[in-house]
Amino acid sequence: MRLHRLTLTAFGPFGATQEVDFDALSSAGLFLLHGPTGAGKTSVLDAVCYALYGAVPGARQSPGATLRSDHAPADLPTEVQLELTVGGRRLEVTRSPAQPRPKKKGDGFTTEKAQSRLRERGPNGDWRGLSKSHQEIGEELAQLIGMSRDQFCQVVLLPQGDFARFLRSDAEARGKLLGKLFDTRRFAAVEERLAELRRAAEARVKSGDEQVLALAQRIAQAGGPAATEAAPPTVRAGEPGLAEAVLEWAAIARSAAREHLDIAHTVVAEAENRQLAARRALDAERELARLQERYAETLRRAEALEERRPEHDSCQEQLERARKADRVAPALELREEAERAYRVASDVLDRTRERLPDELADSGADRLAELERRFRQELYALEAAREAEKRSARIDEERVRLNREARADDEIVREADAWLAGWDTTRAELTQRIETAQEAATRAEQLAGQLAPARLRLDAARRRDALATDVQDAREALAAARERALAAHESWLGLRERRLRDIAAELAAGLVAGEPCTVCGSAEHPAPASPGDGHVDRATEEKALAVHRSAEEARTGAEHALALVRERQAAAQREAQGGDSAARTVAELHSLVDRLSGEHAEAHRLAAGTHAAREALAAAEREHAKRVEQRQEARNRAAARTSQREALDREQAGLEDQITAARGESESVAAHADRLTRRVALLADAAEAVRIEQDAAQRRKEADDRLSDAAFKAGFDTPQAAAATLLGAAAQRDLQHRIDAWQAEAAAVADRRTERDAREAAERPAAQTAAAESAHETAEWLLREAASARAAARDRCAELDRLSGRAAEEVRRLGPVRQEYERVARLAGLTAGTSADNERKMRLEAYVLAARLEQVAAAATARLQRMSSGRYTLVHSDARTGARRAGLGLHVVDAWTGSERDTSTLSGGETFFASLALALGLADVVTEEAGGVRLDTLFIDEGFGSLDDQTLDEVLDVLDSLRERDRSVGIVSHVADLRRRIPARLEVVKDRHGSTVHHRL
C-alpha cells in the first residue's frame, strides 16, 4: 500500500484546504513530519486513518469529539480526500463527517449527513465512481488492505509510546494488545464455548444427580424403618461416587424391607389362629345364650297361654251361638224388608190423602177410580175450545206486529223527509269539492315539472362537492405516483450503473474453457473477473426496470384518473347551475327542493280527492233515490195494514162466543183444562197408593209367620233372641282367628317343651357373651393390625423395588452424560489453563499469542541487534512469574554480560530503540498475517528525543534500510537535530486562523 496525495479541508486544526504530496516526500525514502506542539502533526495521520476507515485512531475517538475545524468558515464543509495505491489499484477515497451547515432557506443550521465516495483510475487515466455507500467502501478497503483499523494504527502509524508501554507492561496488558492485532477472538471463543459446554454438562450432571438424590429421598420415605438401618448417602450432587452410594444404600433398604415382610407374615398367621379360636368361643357362647333364652321364652309363653284360656272358651261359645243364629238370618232379613216396604207405602198413602178433599179422604180405591174416569171424559170435551182460544191469542199477537210495523214505517217516512229537505245543499257542496280537486291536480302537474329539475340540480351539486374531495385525493395520489416513479427510475439507473461497472464479471461468468470469449475472441481465460461485493446481475436490473415501468404506468393511470374526476366535477357543476347565472350551494338547492316538494305534496293530496268527491256525489244521488223509494213503500204498507186489521177483528169476534161458553168460571179454557188435568192425576195417584198399602200389609203378615217358625227350629225361644245372638261375618272371622291363634300357640309351646338341648342349656350357668365378644374383638383388631402391617411391608417392598429400578435406570442414563461432562471439563480446563495437565497454566488464546509474540521477537531482534551494535536480543519467555500465568513474557538478552532480564529494566534510550525494533517486527508479522500486503509507506510517531547522537545514527541507518524495495518512512517528531539529518520534510505551522502544511524538499 502506497499513499500518493492527502487533501484536508476544515479538518482538525486546519481551517482551510491543505494538500500533502506523499509522492514528493517519499522520493527520498525517508521524510520528516515536524512542527511545534499542537500544530497538527498527528492530525495528518488521523486524516489518513479517517479516509481509510471512517474513524480516527481509538485514543482520539472520544465521545462528543468533532472532526470539524473550529477555524473553518461556516460555508466550508469538512472533507478528507486520500489518493492511494493498494492491491495494484489506484483509488481515491473521499469522506465527510456529519456536520452542521447553514440552511438554504431561512436562518440557522441543519445537520448534513456523513458522506463517502470511492473512485478508481482506469488505464487511460480517467476516474470512475465505484460506490457512495459507507458500508461498501469500508468492506472494499478492508479487503484490499487486509487489516483492521487497530492493526493499521499499530503497523502503519507506529506509536512509540504504546510500544514502550508494551515493553514494561505485564502479560495481561500484552495479551490485550496482541489480541487486537492478531484477532485471536476465535480462540477466546473456543475457550468460552468449551466453558459453556462444561457448565451445561455440569448442569446436566447435577440435574441427573438431583434426580438420583430425589429418588433416594423417596426411597427413604418409602422404606420407613428399613431405610434407617443403614446411614443414607451424604455425597452431594455433582460429586463422584453418588450413584454407587445411592444404589448400595437402596439395596440395603430393600433387604431390610424383605426381612420385615417375612416377620409380618409370621405375625399375621399367629393373629389368624387367635382370631379363629376366639370366633369359635364366641359362637359357642352365643349358641348357649340363644338356647337359654329360648327355654325361658317357652316358659313365659306357657304362662301367658294359661292366662288367656277363659277368653278362648268364651270366644268358642260365642262363635257356636252365632253360627246357630245364621240359620234364622234369612227370615229376619225378609221380615225387615217387608216392614220397610209397608212403612214406605203407608207414608205415600198419607201424603196422597192430605191432597184430596175432605169428602174423599177415606174413600176406597174403587170410588177414587170412578171419579178419575168422569173428570177425564170432561177434559176430552174441552179440546176444541182450547184451539179457538189459541187462535184468538195468535190474532192478538198479529195485531201487535202490525202496530210495530206501522211505527217503523212512520219513522222511515220522517227520516226520509228530513234527509230530502237538505238535498240541494249537499249536492252543491259535493259539486264544489270535485271542482277544487280538479284544480289541485292541474297545480300538482305544474309543480312536478319544476320539482324534477330541482332535484337533479341538487344531486348534481352534491356530486360536485363530493368530487372536489376526489379531485384533491387524485392530485395527492398523482403526486405520490410521480414520486414513486421518480424513485423507481433512480433506483433502476443506479442498479444499471452498478451492473455496467461489474459487466466484466457478468461476462466472465459465461466463459467456457476452450471456447472463444465474446469480447476479445481469445480461447484462453487466464484471469476471469469475479463479481465484487454488491454485484448486480441481469435479473436484478430487469426487476428494477419492471418496477420502474409499473410505477410509470401507475403515474399515467393517476393522471388519467385526475382528468376523469375533473371532467366529472365540471359536468356536475354545469348540471347544478342549470339556467341560473350564478351557481347555487347545496343548502340553497335543498331549500328550493323542500319548498317545491311541500307544495307538490299538498296539491297532490288535494288532487287525490277527485275520485273520492265523485264517488261521494254518486253515493249521495243513490241515497236520494233510495230515500224517495223507501218513503213511498212505507206509505203503501200502511194502507195494506188497515185491511189486515179489519179482517182480524171479524175473526176474533166469532171465536170469543165459543171460548166464553167453554171456560166456565175459569179465566180461560186452558186454565180450566189444567185444573181438570190435575184432578185426574191426583185421583189416579190416590187409587194406586191405596192398592200398594194393602199389598205391603199382607206381605208383612206372611213374613212374621215365617220368622217365628225359623227361630223355633233353631232353638231360640223368640225371634228377638235369635236376632240378639246374630253376628256378622267379620265378627265371626275375628273370633275364629282368636281361637286358632290360641290353639296354634298351645301347640307351639307343647313342641318347644319337648326340646332337649334347650332344657339342658337352661340347667347350665348363664352364658358369658360379653366377655367372648370382647375377646373376639381384640383378636379381630390384632389381626387387622397385623394384616395392615403386612400390607404396608408388602407395599414398601414393591415401592422400594420400583424406586430402586428407577434409580438404577437413572444411573444408567446418567452414565454417558457424566462421561461427556468429564471429557468436556478436561478440555475446558486444559484450554482455560486450570487443568493439572497444563503445566504452565496457559490459556489457549495466550498460547496462540505466545507463538505470535515469539515471531514478533524474532523479527524485532534482527533490527534491534543492528541498532544496539549486536548487544541486545529480544526473546520470548513462557516462564511463570509468581502466581501469574505463563506465556507472554518478553526478555532482553545482553550480549555484553550474557544475562537475560525483563524488558522493563531497559533505560530510556534502550527502551526507545527496543520498542522501535519491536514495532517494526510487529509490522512485519502483522503484514504477513494480513496476507502479505506490501506496506510501502510507514509512519513512526515520536520517541527520538531520548537518543544520543551515535544511537540516533544507528536508528536512522535501520530506518534508512527500510527504503529498500521502494519503501518510504515518515518520522513524526519535533526534535531539531532530525531536521538537519533528514532533508525531505513536511512542516506543520500553526496560526490563529488555523494550521497549514509546507513541503521542504
Secondary structure by P-SEA (a helix, b strand, c coil): ccccbbbbccccccccbbbbcccccccccbbbbcccccccaaaaaaaaaaaaccccccccccccccccccccccccccbbbbbbbcccbbbbbbbbccccccccccbbbbbbcbbbbbbbbcccbbbbbccccaaaaaaaaaaaacccaaaaaaaccccaaaaaaaaaccaaaaaaaaaaaacaaaaaaaaaaaaaaaaaaaaaaaaaaaaaaaaaaaaaaaacccccccccccccccccaaaaaaaaaaaaaaaaaaaaaaaaaaaaaaaaaaaaaaaaaaaaaaaaaaaaaaaaaaaaaaaaaaaaaaaaaaaaaaaaaaaaaccaaaaaaaaaaaaaaaaaaaaaaaaaaaacccccccccaaaaaaaaaaaaaaaaaaaaaaaaaaaaaaaaaaaaaaaaaaaaaaaaaaaaaaaaaaaaaaaaaaaaaaaaaaaaaaaaaaaaaaaaaaaaaaaaaaaaaaaaaaaaaaaaaaaaaaaaaaaaaaaaaaaaaaaaaaaaaaaaaacccccccccccccccccccccccccccaaaaaaaaaaaaaaaaaaaaaaaaaaaaaaaaaaaaaaaaccccccccaaaaaaaaaaaaaaaaaaaaaaaaaaaaaaaaaaaaaaaaaaaaaaaaaaaaaaaaaaaaaaaaaaaaaaaaaaaacccccccaaaaaaaaaaaaaaaaaaaaaaaaaaaaaaaaaaaaaaaaaaaaaaccccaaaaaaacccaaaaaaaaaaaaaaaaaaaaaaaaaacaaaaaaaaccccaaaaaaaaaaaaaaaaaaaaaaaaaaaaaaaaaaaaaaaaaaaaaaaaaaaaaaaaaaaaaaaaacccccccccccaaaaaaaaaaaaaaaaaaaaaaaaacccbbbbbbccccccccccbbbbbbccccccccccccccaaaaaaaaaaaaaaaaaaaaaaaccccccbbbbccccccccaaaaaaaaaaaaaccccbbbbbbbcccaaaaaaccbbbbbbbcccbbbbbbcc
